[in-house]
Amino acid sequence: MFYAIVAADRPDSLAARLAARAPHRERLRLLQEAGRLLLAGPFPAIDAADPGPAGFSGSLIVAEFASLDAATDWANADPYVAAGVYATVSVKPFLKTLPA
């Protein structure tokens, strides 16, 4: 089943986000190579493809896991969590409807 991982960044966490970006993206790459990643990306803090120093307000990852517990464990082990980027992380089951 797919799970949506929705995380909200702490204020002023851009430097920590940039420092932890490589290991964060490596975990996503591994999910992608396993055919389990539906989508992933950050929420810009402003209406711009490159928010510059405004940074990001959070992230969305939708990926396949064996269970809610497995998805939650994976999300909690994210380098952004360890680096203090995220203030909150929510994991919910997700049913992909479209595109079919």
ROSE-4610 file (N, C-alpha, C; in Angstrom, 1 decimal, always signed):
// ROSE-4610
residu = [M/M/M/F/F/F/Y/Y/Y/A/A/A/I/I/I/V/V/V/A/A/A/A/A/A/D/D/D/R/R/R/P/P/P/D/D/D/S/S/S/L/L/L/A/A/A/A/A/A/R/R/R/L/L/L/A/A/A/A/A/A/R/R/R/A/A/A/P/P/P/H/H/H/R/R/R/E/E/E/R/R/R/L/L/L/R/R/R/L/L/L/L/L/L/Q/Q/Q/E/E/E/A/A/A/G/G/G/R/R/R/L/L/L/L/L/L/L/L/L/A/A/A/G/G/G/P/P/P/F/F/F/P/P/P/A/A/A/I/I/I/D/D/D/A/A/A/A/A/A/D/D/D/P/P/P/G/G/G/P/P/P/A/A/A/G/G/G/F/F/F/S/S/S/G/G/G/S/S/S/L/L/L/I/I/I/V/V/V/A/A/A/E/E/E/F/F/F/A/A/A/S/S/S/L/L/L/D/D/D/A/A/A/A/A/A/T/T/T/D/D/D/W/W/W/A/A/A/N/N/N/A/A/A/D/D/D/P/P/P/Y/Y/Y/V/V/V/A/A/A/A/A/A/G/G/G/V/V/V/Y/Y/Y/A/A/A/T/T/T/V/V/V/S/S/S/V/V/V/K/K/K/P/P/P/F/F/F/L/L/L/K/K/K/T/T/T/L/L/L/P/P/P/A/A/A]
num = [1/1/1/2/2/2/3/3/3/4/4/4/5/5/5/6/6/6/7/7/7/8/8/8/9/9/9/10/10/10/11/11/11/12/12/12/13/13/13/14/14/14/15/15/15/16/16/16/17/17/17/18/18/18/19/19/19/20/20/20/21/21/21/22/22/22/23/23/23/24/24/24/25/25/25/26/26/26/27/27/27/28/28/28/29/29/29/30/30/30/31/31/31/32/32/32/33/33/33/34/34/34/35/35/35/36/36/36/37/37/37/38/38/38/39/39/39/40/40/40/41/41/41/42/42/42/43/43/43/44/44/44/45/45/45/46/46/46/47/47/47/48/48/48/49/49/49/50/50/50/51/51/51/52/52/52/53/53/53/54/54/54/55/55/55/56/56/56/57/57/57/58/58/58/59/59/59/60/60/60/61/61/61/62/62/62/63/63/63/64/64/64/65/65/65/66/66/66/67/67/67/68/68/68/69/69/69/70/70/70/71/71/71/72/72/72/73/73/73/74/74/74/75/75/75/76/76/76/77/77/77/78/78/78/79/79/79/80/80/80/81/81/81/82/82/82/83/83/83/84/84/84/85/85/85/86/86/86/87/87/87/88/88/88/89/89/89/90/90/90/91/91/91/92/92/92/93/93/93/94/94/94/95/95/95/96/96/96/97/97/97/98/98/98/99/99/99/100/100/100]
x = [+0.8/+0.0/+0.9/+0.3/+1.0/+0.8/+1.7/+1.6/+2.1/+1.4/+1.8/+2.5/+3.7/+4.5/+4.5/+3.9/+3.8/+4.5/+5.6/+6.4/+6.4/+6.4/+6.4/+7.8/+8.4/+9.8/+9.7/+10.7/+10.9/+11.2/+10.9/+11.3/+12.9/+13.3/+14.8/+15.6/+15.1/+15.7/+16.4/+16.5/+17.0/+18.5/+19.3/+20.7/+20.8/+20.0/+20.0/+19.5/+18.5/+17.9/+19.0/+19.7/+20.7/+21.8/+22.2/+23.3/+22.9/+21.6/+21.2/+20.6/+20.6/+19.9/+20.5/+21.8/+22.3/+21.9/+22.0/+21.6/+20.0/+19.3/+17.9/+17.5/+18.1/+17.8/+18.3/+19.4/+19.9/+18.8/+18.2/+17.1/+15.9/+15.6/+14.6/+15.0/+16.2/+16.7/+16.6/+16.9/+16.8/+15.3/+14.4/+13.0/+12.6/+13.1/+12.8/+13.3/+14.6/+15.2/+14.4/+13.8/+13.0/+11.6/+11.3/+10.0/+8.9/+9.2/+8.3/+7.9/+8.6/+8.4/+7.4/+6.3/+5.3/+5.7/+6.0/+6.5/+7.1/+7.9/+8.6/+9.0/+8.9/+9.4/+9.1/+9.7/+9.5/+8.4/+7.9/+6.9/+7.7/+7.9/+8.5/+7.8/+8.5/+7.8/+7.2/+7.5/+6.9/+6.5/+5.7/+5.2/+6.3/+7.3/+8.4/+9.1/+9.6/+10.3/+11.6/+12.2/+13.4/+13.1/+12.8/+12.4/+13.6/+14.8/+16.0/+16.0/+16.4/+16.5/+15.2/+14.1/+12.8/+12.7/+13.4/+13.4/+12.2/+11.9/+10.8/+10.0/+8.7/+7.8/+7.6/+8.1/+7.9/+8.2/+7.7/+8.0/+6.8/+6.7/+5.7/+6.4/+6.2/+6.7/+5.5/+5.3/+4.3/+5.0/+5.0/+5.8/+5.1/+5.5/+4.9/+5.7/+4.9/+5.5/+4.6/+5.1/+4.4/+3.3/+3.4/+2.5/+2.6/+1.7/+1.8/+3.0/+3.2/+4.3/+5.6/+5.7/+7.0/+7.2/+6.1/+6.2/+6.6/+6.0/+6.3/+7.8/+8.2/+9.6/+10.6/+10.3/+11.1/+11.1/+10.0/+9.9/+10.7/+10.6/+11.2/+12.8/+13.2/+14.7/+15.3/+14.5/+14.9/+16.0/+17.1/+18.1/+17.6/+16.5/+15.9/+15.4/+14.9/+14.4/+15.6/+16.6/+17.9/+18.5/+18.4/+19.0/+18.2/+17.0/+16.1/+15.4/+15.3/+14.6/+13.1/+12.6/+11.1/+10.7/+9.6/+8.9/+7.9/+7.2/+6.3/+6.3/+6.0/+5.9/+4.6/+3.8/+2.5/+2.6/+2.2/+2.2/+0.7/+0.2/-1.2/-1.2/-2.1/-2.4/-2.9/-2.5/-2.8/-3.3/-4.4/-5.0/-4.8/-4.0/-3.8/-5.0/-5.6/-6.8/-6.5/-5.9/-5.6/-4.2/-3.5/-3.9/-3.9/-4.7/-4.9/-3.7]
y = [-1.2/+0.0/+1.2/+2.3/+3.6/+4.3/+5.1/+6.0/+7.3/+8.4/+9.7/+10.2/+10.7/+11.2/+12.7/+13.4/+14.9/+15.5/+16.3/+16.8/+18.4/+19.0/+20.4/+20.8/+21.8/+22.2/+23.1/+23.1/+24.1/+25.4/+26.5/+27.8/+27.9/+28.6/+28.8/+27.5/+26.5/+25.2/+25.0/+26.1/+25.9/+25.4/+25.9/+25.5/+24.0/+23.6/+22.1/+21.3/+21.8/+21.0/+20.8/+21.9/+21.8/+20.9/+20.9/+20.0/+18.6/+18.2/+16.8/+16.4/+17.2/+16.9/+15.7/+15.5/+14.3/+13.0/+12.8/+11.5/+11.3/+12.4/+12.4/+11.9/+12.5/+12.1/+10.7/+10.2/+8.9/+7.9/+8.1/+7.2/+7.2/+8.3/+8.4/+7.7/+7.8/+7.1/+5.6/+5.1/+3.7/+3.2/+4.0/+3.7/+3.7/+4.7/+4.8/+3.5/+3.2/+2.0/+0.7/+0.7/-0.5/-0.5/+0.6/+0.8/+1.1/+1.7/+1.9/+3.4/+4.3/+5.7/+6.3/+6.8/+7.4/+8.8/+9.6/+11.0/+11.5/+12.5/+13.2/+14.6/+15.5/+16.8/+17.7/+18.9/+19.9/+20.9/+21.5/+22.6/+23.9/+24.7/+26.0/+26.9/+27.7/+28.6/+29.8/+30.0/+31.1/+30.5/+31.2/+30.7/+30.9/+30.0/+30.1/+28.8/+28.4/+27.1/+27.1/+28.3/+28.4/+29.5/+29.0/+30.0/+30.7/+30.4/+31.1/+31.0/+32.2/+32.2/+32.0/+32.1/+31.8/+30.3/+29.5/+28.1/+27.3/+26.4/+25.4/+25.3/+24.9/+24.8/+23.4/+22.4/+21.0/+20.1/+18.9/+17.9/+17.0/+16.4/+15.3/+14.1/+13.0/+11.7/+10.8/+10.2/+9.1/+7.9/+6.8/+5.6/+4.4/+3.3/+2.0/+1.3/+0.9/+0.2/-1.0/-1.9/-3.1/-2.8/-1.7/-1.4/+0.1/+0.5/+1.9/+2.0/+0.9/+0.9/+1.0/+0.3/+0.3/+1.7/+2.3/+3.7/+4.7/+4.5/+5.4/+5.3/+4.0/+3.8/+4.4/+4.2/+4.8/+6.3/+6.9/+8.4/+8.9/+8.2/+8.7/+8.5/+7.7/+7.5/+8.5/+9.4/+10.3/+11.2/+11.5/+12.4/+13.8/+14.2/+15.5/+15.5/+14.4/+14.3/+14.4/+13.6/+13.6/+15.0/+15.8/+17.1/+18.2/+17.8/+18.8/+19.7/+19.3/+20.1/+20.1/+18.9/+18.7/+19.0/+19.8/+20.0/+18.9/+18.5/+17.4/+16.5/+15.2/+14.3/+13.5/+13.5/+12.7/+11.6/+10.4/+9.3/+8.8/+8.7/+8.3/+7.3/+6.3/+5.5/+6.4/+6.0/+6.8/+5.9/+6.1/+5.4/+6.2/+5.7/+6.4/+6.0/+7.1/+6.9/+7.3/+8.5/+9.0/+9.5/+9.5/+8.8/+7.3/+6.7/+5.2/+4.5]
z = [+0.0/+0.0/+0.0/-0.6/-0.5/+0.8/+1.2/+2.4/+2.0/+2.5/+2.3/+3.6/+3.4/+4.5/+4.3/+5.2/+5.1/+6.3/+6.0/+7.1/+7.0/+8.2/+8.2/+8.8/+8.1/+8.6/+9.8/+10.6/+11.7/+11.1/+11.7/+11.2/+11.1/+10.2/+10.0/+9.9/+9.2/+9.1/+7.8/+6.9/+5.6/+5.6/+6.5/+6.5/+6.9/+7.9/+8.3/+7.1/+6.4/+5.3/+4.2/+3.9/+2.8/+3.2/+4.5/+5.0/+5.0/+5.2/+5.2/+3.9/+2.9/+1.6/+0.9/+0.9/+0.1/+0.7/+2.0/+2.6/+2.5/+2.6/+2.4/+1.0/+0.0/-1.4/-1.7/-1.1/-1.3/-0.8/+0.3/+0.7/-0.3/-0.8/-1.8/-3.1/-3.5/-4.7/-4.5/-3.3/-3.1/-3.2/-2.7/-2.8/-4.3/-5.0/-6.5/-7.2/-6.9/-7.6/-7.3/-6.1/-5.7/-6.3/-7.1/-7.7/-6.7/-5.5/-4.4/-4.3/-5.0/-4.8/-5.9/-5.4/-6.3/-6.6/-5.6/-5.8/-4.5/-4.6/-3.5/-3.9/-2.9/-3.1/-2.0/-2.0/-0.9/-1.3/-0.2/-0.4/-0.3/-1.4/-1.3/-0.3/+0.4/+1.4/+0.7/-0.5/-1.3/-2.7/-3.4/-4.7/-5.8/-5.7/-6.7/-6.8/-8.0/-8.1/-7.3/-7.3/-6.4/-5.4/-4.1/-3.1/-2.5/-2.9/-2.4/-0.9/-0.2/+1.2/+2.0/+1.3/+2.0/+2.4/+1.6/+2.0/+1.7/+2.5/+2.3/+3.6/+3.4/+4.6/+5.0/+4.1/+4.5/+3.2/+3.3/+2.3/+2.2/+1.0/+0.7/+0.1/+0.6/+0.0/+0.0/-1.2/-1.3/-1.8/-1.0/-1.3/-0.8/-1.4/-1.0/+0.2/+1.2/+2.3/+2.7/+3.4/+3.8/+4.8/+5.6/+6.6/+7.1/+7.8/+8.4/+9.3/+10.1/+11.0/+10.3/+9.1/+8.3/+7.7/+7.3/+6.7/+7.8/+9.0/+10.1/+10.5/+10.6/+11.0/+10.0/+8.7/+7.6/+7.7/+7.9/+8.0/+9.2/+10.3/+11.5/+11.4/+10.5/+10.4/+9.3/+8.8/+7.7/+8.3/+7.5/+7.9/+8.2/+7.6/+8.0/+9.4/+9.8/+11.2/+12.2/+11.9/+12.7/+12.7/+11.6/+11.5/+12.1/+12.6/+13.2/+12.2/+10.9/+9.9/+10.1/+10.4/+10.5/+11.9/+12.0/+13.3/+13.6/+12.5/+12.6/+11.4/+11.6/+10.5/+10.7/+9.6/+9.7/+8.6/+8.9/+8.0/+7.9/+6.7/+6.5/+5.3/+5.3/+4.2/+3.0/+1.8/+0.6/-0.5/-1.1/-2.2/-3.5/-4.4/-5.6/-6.5/-7.0/-7.8/-9.3/-9.5/-10.8/-10.8/-11.9/-13.1/-12.9/-13.6/-13.5/-14.0]
